[in-house]
């Protein structure tokens, strides 16, 4: 793609460009690359001071830059074409879509797929090899179901949702439009419900529903459990990374992000815009307020207020955790001092 063509396609997303002062810089772009591994013909991006140093050494033919005149001048002086925006990473994401499109199944039903009688199919649906869709399922327009997916009865799948290979959708699941379920994920499996008795565990059937609102994305090998009663719900545009577990009856708000290996026990309530970093664990019935953040490996056993940032195990204010972590690093030194003071 010619650099000038890229500018035309991006339109108002660009806030400034080298064309304004150096319109002769119009390289042909053949792909994208990280800034420290870019080669001639590729476009990359700079975000933050950490990567600004690469402007002086990168071999990229074009760059996406922040709104920083000094960096822009440096790129121009090196003969690198550039475009700029307030959020370079967002602009880079838009550029990727111009160079790469994910694999798309052809429209239609593969001969090896099993679609039982009574399934309602929308228009332009793609169903891959060895898919099994049981009776009572409703599938919207433009849905893509990759090979080996199993969809249990009484499931609704909204328009343009994508189910990747080998994921499983259990009964009583409601999936909205424009969702993505990645390979190996299981949605709506039985929650962990057992009642202790004198003779052992009595299994509590999980008769509730699992609801994914529009735009939800579930990573590979993640699980979202069905409750005994009521529903497990994940709000609009919330994103789950790989290997995330959402226990039965959890309520997760909109625009949240849960990184890999996060685990939510049953009945957890998560507000809107919450960020949970990798390996965060949340205990039963805990409530996490809107826009709260938990750093990696945090263990949350009590409620978190809206906007609060927590760290550590058990979770405390992030500022307090930083102070205690600094003290922990000095414990050997403090111990030696204590021993010497005892001798004297």
C-alpha positions as CSV (number, residue, x, y, z in Angstrom):
1,X,0.0,0.0,0.0
2,X,1.3,3.4,-0.9
3,X,1.8,5.7,2.2
4,X,-0.5,8.3,0.6
5,X,-3.2,5.7,0.1
6,X,-2.9,4.8,3.8
7,X,-3.5,8.4,4.8
8,X,-6.6,8.5,2.6
9,X,-8.0,5.3,4.1
10,X,-7.4,6.5,7.7
11,X,-9.0,9.9,7.1
12,X,-9.8,11.9,10.2
13,X,-8.1,9.4,12.5
14,X,-4.8,11.2,11.6
15,X,-4.1,14.5,13.3
16,X,-0.9,15.3,11.5
17,X,1.5,13.8,8.9
18,X,4.8,14.3,7.1
19,X,2.8,15.0,3.9
20,X,2.2,18.5,5.2
21,X,6.0,19.4,5.1
22,X,7.6,16.5,3.1
23,X,5.1,15.3,0.5
24,X,7.9,13.6,-1.4
25,X,8.0,10.9,1.3
26,X,5.6,8.4,-0.1
27,X,7.0,4.9,0.4
28,X,5.3,1.6,-0.5
29,X,4.4,-0.3,2.6
30,X,4.3,-4.1,2.5
31,X,3.5,-4.8,6.2
32,X,3.9,-3.9,9.8
33,X,6.6,-4.6,12.4
34,X,7.5,-3.8,16.0
35,X,9.7,-0.7,16.2
36,X,12.9,-2.5,17.3
37,X,12.6,-5.1,14.5
38,X,11.2,-3.0,11.6
39,X,12.7,-3.3,8.1
40,X,12.4,-1.3,5.0
41,X,8.8,-1.3,3.7
42,X,7.2,-1.7,7.1
43,X,5.3,0.7,9.3
44,X,5.6,0.7,13.1
45,X,4.6,3.0,15.9
46,X,6.1,4.9,18.8
47,X,4.2,5.3,22.1
48,X,5.8,6.9,25.2
49,X,9.3,7.9,26.1
50,X,10.5,4.3,26.4
51,X,10.3,3.8,22.6
52,X,11.1,7.3,21.4
53,X,14.8,6.4,21.2
54,X,14.1,4.0,18.4
55,X,13.2,6.8,16.0
56,X,17.0,7.4,15.6
57,X,17.8,3.8,14.6
58,X,14.7,2.1,13.2
59,X,14.7,0.9,9.6
60,X,11.0,1.3,9.2
61,X,9.8,3.3,6.1
62,X,6.9,4.9,8.0
63,X,6.0,5.5,11.6
64,X,2.9,6.3,13.7
65,X,4.0,9.0,16.2
66,X,2.5,10.8,19.2
67,X,1.7,14.5,18.9
68,X,5.3,15.5,19.7
69,X,7.0,17.9,17.3
70,X,10.5,16.9,18.4
71,X,9.9,13.3,17.5
72,X,8.2,14.2,14.3
73,X,11.1,16.4,13.2
74,X,13.6,13.6,14.1
75,X,11.7,11.1,11.9
76,X,11.4,13.6,9.0
77,X,15.1,14.4,9.2
78,X,15.8,10.7,8.8
79,X,13.6,10.5,5.7
80,X,10.9,8.5,7.5
81,X,7.3,9.1,6.5
82,X,5.0,9.6,9.5
83,X,1.5,10.1,10.7
84,X,0.6,11.2,14.2
85,X,-2.4,11.1,16.6
86,X,-3.0,11.6,20.3
87,X,-3.3,7.8,20.7
88,X,-0.6,6.2,18.5
89,X,-1.4,2.6,19.6
90,X,-5.1,3.0,18.7
91,X,-4.1,4.4,15.3
92,X,-1.7,1.4,14.8
93,X,-4.6,-1.0,15.6
94,X,-6.6,0.7,12.8
95,X,-3.7,0.3,10.4
96,X,-3.4,-3.4,11.2
97,X,-6.9,-3.9,10.0
98,X,-6.0,-2.5,6.6
99,X,-3.1,-5.0,6.2
100,X,-4.6,-8.1,7.9
101,X,-7.9,-9.8,8.0
102,X,-8.5,-12.9,10.1
103,X,-9.3,-16.2,8.5
104,X,-12.9,-16.4,7.5
105,X,-14.9,-19.6,6.9
106,X,-16.9,-19.6,3.7
107,X,-20.6,-19.1,4.1
108,X,-22.6,-22.3,4.3
109,X,-22.7,-25.6,6.3
110,X,-19.8,-28.1,6.0
111,X,-21.1,-31.6,5.0
112,X,-19.7,-33.2,8.2
113,X,-21.5,-30.7,10.5
114,X,-24.6,-32.0,12.4
115,X,-27.3,-29.4,12.7
116,X,-30.3,-31.0,14.3
117,X,-33.9,-30.3,13.3
118,X,-35.4,-27.3,15.0
119,X,-32.3,-25.1,14.8
120,X,-33.0,-21.6,13.6
121,X,-30.3,-20.3,11.3
122,X,-30.0,-16.6,10.2
123,X,-28.6,-15.4,6.9
124,X,-25.0,-15.8,5.8
125,X,-24.1,-18.3,8.6
126,X,-20.8,-20.2,8.3
127,X,-20.6,-23.6,10.0
128,X,-17.3,-25.6,9.9
129,X,-16.4,-29.2,9.9
130,X,-17.7,-31.6,12.6
131,X,-19.7,-28.9,14.4
132,X,-22.6,-30.2,16.4
133,X,-25.6,-27.9,17.0
134,X,-28.4,-29.5,19.0
135,X,-32.1,-28.8,18.8
136,X,-33.6,-25.6,20.1
137,X,-30.7,-23.3,19.2
138,X,-31.2,-19.9,17.6
139,X,-28.3,-18.5,15.5
140,X,-28.3,-14.9,14.2
141,X,-27.1,-13.5,10.9
142,X,-23.5,-13.7,9.9
143,X,-22.5,-16.0,12.7
144,X,-19.3,-18.0,12.2
145,X,-18.8,-21.3,13.9
146,X,-15.4,-22.9,13.3
147,X,-14.7,-26.7,13.3
148,X,-15.5,-29.0,16.3
149,X,-17.6,-26.5,18.1
150,X,-20.5,-28.1,20.2
151,X,-23.6,-26.1,20.9
152,X,-26.0,-27.6,23.4
153,X,-29.8,-27.1,23.3
154,X,-31.6,-23.9,24.3
155,X,-28.8,-21.5,23.2
156,X,-29.1,-18.2,21.5
157,X,-26.3,-16.7,19.5
158,X,-26.5,-13.1,18.3
159,X,-25.6,-11.6,14.9
160,X,-21.9,-11.7,13.7
161,X,-20.7,-13.6,16.7
162,X,-17.6,-15.9,16.1
163,X,-17.1,-19.2,17.9
164,X,-13.6,-20.5,17.3
165,X,-12.6,-24.1,17.0
166,X,-13.2,-26.5,19.9
167,X,-15.2,-24.2,22.1
168,X,-18.3,-25.6,23.9
169,X,-21.5,-23.7,24.5
170,X,-23.7,-25.4,27.1
171,X,-27.5,-25.2,27.5
172,X,-29.2,-22.0,28.8
173,X,-26.6,-19.7,27.3
174,X,-27.5,-16.3,25.7
175,X,-24.7,-14.8,23.6
176,X,-25.2,-11.3,22.2
177,X,-24.1,-9.8,18.9
178,X,-20.5,-9.3,17.8
179,X,-19.1,-11.6,20.5
180,X,-15.9,-13.7,20.1
181,X,-15.4,-17.0,21.9
182,X,-11.9,-18.4,21.4
183,X,-10.7,-21.9,21.1
184,X,-11.2,-24.2,24.1
185,X,-13.4,-21.9,26.0
186,X,-16.5,-23.3,27.8
187,X,-19.5,-21.1,28.3
188,X,-22.4,-22.2,30.6
189,X,-20.9,-25.3,32.1
190,X,-22.3,-26.4,35.5
191,X,-21.2,-24.2,38.4
192,X,-19.4,-25.8,41.3
193,X,-22.4,-26.5,43.4
194,X,-22.3,-29.3,46.0
195,X,-24.1,-29.4,49.4
196,X,-22.3,-31.2,52.3
197,X,-24.2,-34.0,54.0
198,X,-23.4,-36.6,56.6
199,X,-22.8,-39.1,53.9
200,X,-21.0,-36.9,51.4
201,X,-21.7,-34.3,48.8
202,X,-25.2,-33.7,47.4
203,X,-25.0,-32.3,43.9
204,X,-27.0,-29.1,43.4
205,X,-28.2,-28.9,39.8
206,X,-27.3,-25.7,38.0
207,X,-30.6,-24.6,36.5
208,X,-29.7,-20.9,35.8
209,X,-28.6,-19.0,32.7
210,X,-25.3,-17.6,31.4
211,X,-25.6,-14.3,29.5
212,X,-22.8,-12.6,27.4
213,X,-23.9,-9.2,26.3
214,X,-22.9,-7.6,23.0
215,X,-19.2,-7.3,22.2
216,X,-18.0,-9.7,24.9
217,X,-14.7,-11.5,24.0
218,X,-13.7,-14.7,25.9
219,X,-10.1,-16.0,25.6
220,X,-8.8,-19.5,25.0
221,X,-9.6,-22.1,27.6
222,X,-11.6,-19.7,29.8
223,X,-14.7,-20.8,31.6
224,X,-17.9,-19.0,32.5
225,X,-20.1,-21.1,34.7
226,X,-23.9,-21.5,34.9
227,X,-25.5,-20.9,38.3
228,X,-28.0,-23.0,40.2
229,X,-30.6,-20.2,39.9
230,X,-30.6,-16.7,38.3
231,X,-27.8,-15.9,35.9
232,X,-24.1,-15.4,35.4
233,X,-23.8,-12.2,33.3
234,X,-20.9,-10.5,31.5
235,X,-21.6,-6.9,30.5
236,X,-21.2,-5.3,27.1
237,X,-17.7,-5.0,25.6
238,X,-16.0,-6.7,28.5
239,X,-12.9,-8.7,27.5
240,X,-11.6,-11.9,29.1
241,X,-8.0,-13.1,28.4
242,X,-7.0,-16.8,28.2
243,X,-7.4,-19.1,31.2
244,X,-9.9,-16.9,33.1
245,X,-12.5,-18.5,35.3
246,X,-15.8,-16.8,36.1
247,X,-17.7,-18.7,38.8
248,X,-21.4,-19.3,39.0
249,X,-23.7,-16.3,39.6
250,X,-21.0,-13.7,38.9
251,X,-22.1,-10.3,37.6
252,X,-19.4,-8.5,35.6
253,X,-20.2,-5.0,34.3
254,X,-19.4,-3.4,30.9
255,X,-16.0,-2.4,29.5
256,X,-14.0,-4.5,32.0
257,X,-10.7,-6.3,31.2
258,X,-9.6,-9.5,33.0
259,X,-6.1,-10.7,32.2
260,X,-4.9,-14.3,32.1
261,X,-5.5,-16.6,35.0
262,X,-7.9,-14.4,36.8
263,X,-10.3,-16.4,39.0
264,X,-13.7,-15.2,40.3
265,X,-15.4,-17.4,42.9
266,X,-19.2,-17.6,42.9
267,X,-21.4,-14.6,43.3
268,X,-18.7,-12.0,42.7
269,X,-20.0,-8.6,41.5
270,X,-17.7,-6.5,39.3
271,X,-18.6,-2.9,38.3
272,X,-18.1,-1.2,35.0
273,X,-14.6,-0.4,33.7
274,X,-12.8,-2.6,36.1
275,X,-9.2,-3.9,35.3
276,X,-8.0,-7.1,36.9
277,X,-4.4,-8.0,36.1
278,X,-3.0,-11.5,35.7
279,X,-3.6,-14.1,38.4
280,X,-5.9,-11.9,40.5
281,X,-8.2,-14.1,42.7
282,X,-11.5,-12.9,44.1
283,X,-13.3,-14.6,46.9
284,X,-17.0,-15.5,47.2
285,X,-19.6,-12.7,47.1
286,X,-17.1,-9.9,46.9
287,X,-18.1,-6.6,45.3
288,X,-15.6,-4.6,43.2
289,X,-16.7,-1.1,42.4
290,X,-16.6,0.8,39.1
291,X,-13.2,1.6,37.6
292,X,-11.3,-0.3,40.3
293,X,-7.9,-1.8,39.4
294,X,-6.2,-4.8,40.9
295,X,-2.5,-5.5,40.1
296,X,-1.1,-8.9,39.3
297,X,-1.5,-11.7,41.9
298,X,-3.7,-9.7,44.1
299,X,-5.9,-11.7,46.4
300,X,-9.3,-9.9,47.0
301,X,-11.2,-11.1,50.1
302,X,-13.3,-8.1,50.9
303,X,-15.1,-5.4,48.9
304,X,-13.2,-2.9,46.8
305,X,-14.4,0.7,46.6
306,X,-15.1,2.4,43.2
307,X,-11.9,3.8,41.6
308,X,-9.6,2.1,44.2
309,X,-6.3,0.5,43.2
310,X,-5.3,-2.6,45.2
311,X,-2.4,-4.9,45.4
312,X,-1.0,-7.7,47.5
313,X,-2.3,-10.8,49.3
314,X,-4.6,-10.0,51.0
315,X,-5.4,-6.9,49.0
316,X,-4.6,-3.5,50.4
317,X,-4.3,0.0,48.9
318,X,-1.6,0.0,46.2
319,X,0.2,2.8,47.9
320,X,0.4,0.9,51.2
321,X,1.5,-2.2,49.3
322,X,4.4,-0.3,47.7
323,X,5.6,0.8,51.2
324,X,5.3,-2.7,52.7
325,X,7.1,-4.3,49.7
326,X,10.0,-1.8,50.2
327,X,10.2,-2.9,53.9
328,X,10.1,-6.6,53.0
329,X,13.2,-6.1,50.8
330,X,15.0,-4.7,53.8
331,X,14.0,-7.5,56.2
332,X,17.4,-9.3,56.0
333,X,19.2,-6.1,56.8
334,X,16.8,-5.3,59.6
335,X,17.2,-8.8,61.1
336,X,21.0,-8.5,61.2
337,X,20.6,-5.1,62.9
338,X,18.3,-6.7,65.4
339,X,20.7,-9.5,66.2
340,X,23.6,-7.2,66.7
341,X,21.6,-4.9,69.0
342,X,20.7,-8.0,71.1
343,X,24.3,-8.9,71.5
344,X,25.3,-5.4,72.6
